Amino acid sequence: MTAISTYKAKIASRYIPVDAEQIGLKIMESDYYLTSIKHDGFLTFLQIKSGEALLFDRDGDLIKLPAITKSIDFTKDDLTLAGELCFFKNGKSTNHRDLASALADSKSDIRFAAFDVLELKGQPVQLNPLEKAEWLSALLKSGKTVFAIEQKKYTSRKEIMECFKEQAAQGAE
């Protein structure tokens, strides 16, 4: 559980929402940037130890979703992933309100969209963000119920603005 509380305090607390007009103002210069489409759900953590999986909400409370916790054939290693618990309808993720309702229905298409790896084999992961994204993508490449959120690399804030506008025109968040 310490990986989860540490993640919330040191990483998730620094997330900032940014509109296209604010990209040049709020995002500082960097060698590269990673972007992803936001799946609107609940911040969740998937912890795998000794071949058993547990799912925790942002407060560390256990979530019982066998469809997800039984879908861990992608690894034999102990690990902790951060992600978004999402509800899918007609193949597309919906919003967090739909997810709240779907949690009561065991037949709902609820998935875990991983976006970060916190621990591997009981140790904190010491990879840079690009390496983490590539590692997650490779680990979960064939996953459906547990999958990696696609992250794209850009080298300028101008590219991010173009991506943002393109995705917003398609209705993405």
PyMOL commands that set and color helices and strands:
alter all, ss='L'
color gray80, all
select helices_A, chain A and resi 2-10+12-14+20-26+66-69+96-102+129-139+157-169
alter helices_A, ss='H'
color red, helices_A
select strands_A, chain A and resi 33-36+42-49+52-57+62-63+79-89+92-93+110-120+123-124+146-148+151-154
alter strands_A, ss='S'
color yellow, strands_A
deselect
rebuild
show_as cartoon
